[in-house]
Amino acid sequence: MNDRKSCRKKTSAGFTLIELLVVIAIIGMLASIILASLNTARVKSRDARRVADMNQMRNAIELYNDTIGHYPHSNGAWTSFDSPTYSPNPIVNPNVANLSTALSPYLRSIADPKSLGGDSGYLYVGNNDNYCILFWRTPEKMSNFSSNLLNPVRPTPANPNNIYTGIGIYGGGC
């Protein structure tokens, strides 16, 4: 009989199902926390890129003005930096199909880092002496932008997220 008991030694070489489930649940919770914090960093990064894009666009428009003697004229219509099909209205002075063509010597192709498509993007309106660059419905978190970039003219409850920079008559918003 003693031999039988010695053959039945209890070994605890593995984990129970409960222990494994607890470890998997903890790993899942940690992964979701890490992914949420990474998403916040991505949003900040894309919004920082939008501010850098705005500065590049403003510099290109000013270089254009220095070379040609006036700002691109959009005939009062909004045109797009990143979507040539946004508006049927071309830049009329110079007579080109779109803003990207007018600014091509000064600015590489530029696009929103996370385009929503449709009614959103980097927009421009201008005449010979004034212009406005508007980032319409593209910012992901408005607190990532300084208050001087917030557009006082267009924020509405339906579309609060737009930022701008303007010169001349558009200095106070557009």
C-alpha positions as MATLAB code, in Angstrom:
seq = 'MNDRKSCRKKTSAGFTLIELLVVIAIIGMLASIILASLNTARVKSRDARRVADMNQMRNAIELYNDTIGHYPHSNGAWTSFDSPTYSPNPIVNPNVANLSTALSPYLRSIADPKSLGGDSGYLYVGNNDNYCILFWRTPEKMSNFSSNLLNPVRPTPANPNNIYTGIGIYGGGC';
ca = [
       0.000    0.000    0.000;
       2.773    2.401    0.666;
       4.024    1.766   -2.844;
       0.698    2.862   -4.268;
       0.754    6.188   -2.434;
       4.260    6.936   -3.596;
       3.193    6.386   -7.214;
       0.468    8.979   -6.872;
       2.745   11.924   -6.143;
       0.979   15.168   -6.722;
       2.900   17.348   -9.150;
       2.172   21.011   -9.595;
       4.093   21.627  -12.812;
       1.418   23.749  -14.581;
      -1.004   26.606  -14.070;
      -4.675   26.246  -13.460;
      -7.181   27.559  -15.964;
      -8.201   30.341  -13.574;
      -4.604   31.526  -13.203;
      -4.152   31.615  -16.979;
      -7.379   33.572  -17.485;
      -6.367   36.133  -14.854;
      -2.968   36.658  -16.511;
      -4.577   37.022  -19.956;
      -7.078   39.559  -18.587;
      -4.292   41.622  -17.000;
      -2.264   41.586  -20.224;
      -5.352   42.677  -22.177;
      -6.003   45.597  -19.822;
      -2.381   46.742  -20.024;
      -2.454   46.535  -23.827;
      -5.614   48.652  -24.029;
      -4.098   51.312  -21.741;
      -0.935   51.453  -23.855;
      -2.900   51.690  -27.106;
      -5.046   54.515  -25.723;
      -1.976   56.533  -24.740;
      -0.386   55.900  -28.148;
      -3.537   57.189  -29.851;
      -3.316   60.438  -27.874;
       0.286   60.852  -29.006;
      -0.729   60.226  -32.623;
      -3.455   62.896  -32.450;
      -0.981   65.432  -31.030;
       1.517   64.517  -33.727;
      -0.994   64.964  -36.559;
      -2.182   68.309  -35.156;
       1.444   69.483  -34.814;
       1.968   68.529  -38.449;
      -1.084   70.609  -39.392;
       0.452   73.676  -37.725;
       3.732   73.033  -39.565;
       1.772   72.639  -42.820;
       0.045   75.974  -42.191;
       3.416   77.664  -41.726;
       4.709   76.096  -44.961;
       1.606   77.241  -46.845;
       1.881   80.753  -45.462;
       5.575   80.899  -46.423;
       4.819   79.633  -49.948;
       2.083   82.239  -50.410;
       4.399   84.994  -49.182;
       7.170   83.789  -51.539;
       4.632   83.808  -54.353;
       3.677   87.377  -53.422;
       7.330   88.452  -53.329;
       7.931   86.966  -56.789;
       4.682   87.842  -58.595;
       3.636   90.967  -56.703;
       0.251   89.794  -55.423;
      -1.393   86.837  -53.723;
      -3.149   84.116  -55.749;
      -6.683   85.300  -56.553;
      -9.481   82.758  -56.091;
     -12.296   85.036  -57.266;
     -13.995   84.862  -53.864;
     -14.303   81.072  -53.929;
     -12.679   78.627  -51.551;
     -10.145   76.375  -53.221;
      -8.209   73.470  -51.784;
      -4.520   72.834  -51.173;
      -4.873   69.089  -50.997;
      -7.769   68.234  -53.306;
      -7.750   69.682  -56.823;
     -11.381   68.641  -57.273;
     -12.659   70.431  -54.134;
     -13.919   73.503  -55.940;
     -14.814   74.081  -59.567;
     -13.474   77.631  -59.222;
      -9.827   77.804  -60.314;
      -7.289   80.351  -59.212;
      -8.003   83.207  -61.644;
      -4.836   85.232  -61.185;
      -2.698   83.520  -62.357;
      -5.096   81.540  -64.495;
      -4.342   78.003  -63.257;
      -6.461   74.978  -62.520;
      -5.817   74.964  -58.787;
      -3.803   76.399  -55.938;
      -1.290   73.541  -55.921;
      -0.259   74.470  -59.465;
       0.089   78.169  -58.617;
       2.288   77.426  -55.608;
       4.233   74.475  -57.052;
       7.533   76.408  -57.320;
       7.340   77.213  -53.598;
       5.528   74.292  -51.987;
       5.609   70.550  -52.400;
       2.326   68.701  -52.500;
       0.692   68.951  -49.116;
      -2.157   66.928  -47.652;
      -3.865   66.554  -44.323;
      -2.217   63.750  -42.297;
      -5.579   62.093  -41.659;
      -7.940   63.295  -44.327;
     -11.622   62.740  -43.721;
     -12.342   63.262  -47.402;
     -15.360   65.143  -48.671;
     -16.056   68.410  -46.900;
     -12.766   68.828  -45.036;
      -9.194   69.816  -45.696;
      -6.828   72.730  -46.193;
      -8.682   75.579  -47.909;
      -7.657   78.958  -49.356;
      -9.483   82.112  -50.362;
      -7.717   85.216  -51.532;
      -7.462   88.212  -53.800;
      -4.487   90.307  -54.821;
      -3.963   91.878  -51.373;
      -5.565   89.482  -48.859;
      -5.747   85.774  -48.179;
      -6.934   83.230  -45.669;
      -5.838   79.646  -45.089;
      -8.493   77.605  -43.322;
      -8.146   74.085  -41.994;
     -11.763   73.050  -42.235;
     -12.943   70.132  -40.096;
      -9.458   68.601  -39.869;
      -8.109   69.343  -36.364;
      -8.636   66.384  -34.083;
      -8.259   68.127  -30.722;
      -8.673   71.887  -30.585;
      -6.665   72.230  -27.362;
      -3.567   71.238  -29.383;
      -3.693   74.656  -31.104;
      -2.830   78.080  -29.729;
      -5.767   80.440  -29.328;
      -4.519   82.824  -32.034;
      -5.147   80.082  -34.618;
      -8.773   79.490  -33.638;
     -11.124   80.944  -36.228;
     -13.511   83.451  -34.600;
     -15.734   83.716  -37.686;
     -16.649   80.111  -38.450;
     -16.931   78.174  -35.196;
     -20.419   76.795  -34.894;
     -21.828   74.056  -32.702;
     -21.886   71.807  -35.775;
     -18.326   72.624  -36.918;
     -16.260   74.001  -34.050;
     -13.028   72.496  -35.249;
     -11.385   74.828  -37.713;
      -8.222   76.885  -37.472;
      -6.956   79.645  -39.738;
      -4.335   82.209  -40.553;
      -5.152   85.328  -42.512;
      -3.694   88.533  -43.924;
      -5.419   91.839  -44.604;
      -9.210   91.711  -44.434;
      -8.918   88.100  -43.247;
      -6.660   88.958  -40.309;
      -9.584   88.664  -37.895;
     -10.935   85.398  -39.283;
     -12.435   84.031  -42.445;
];
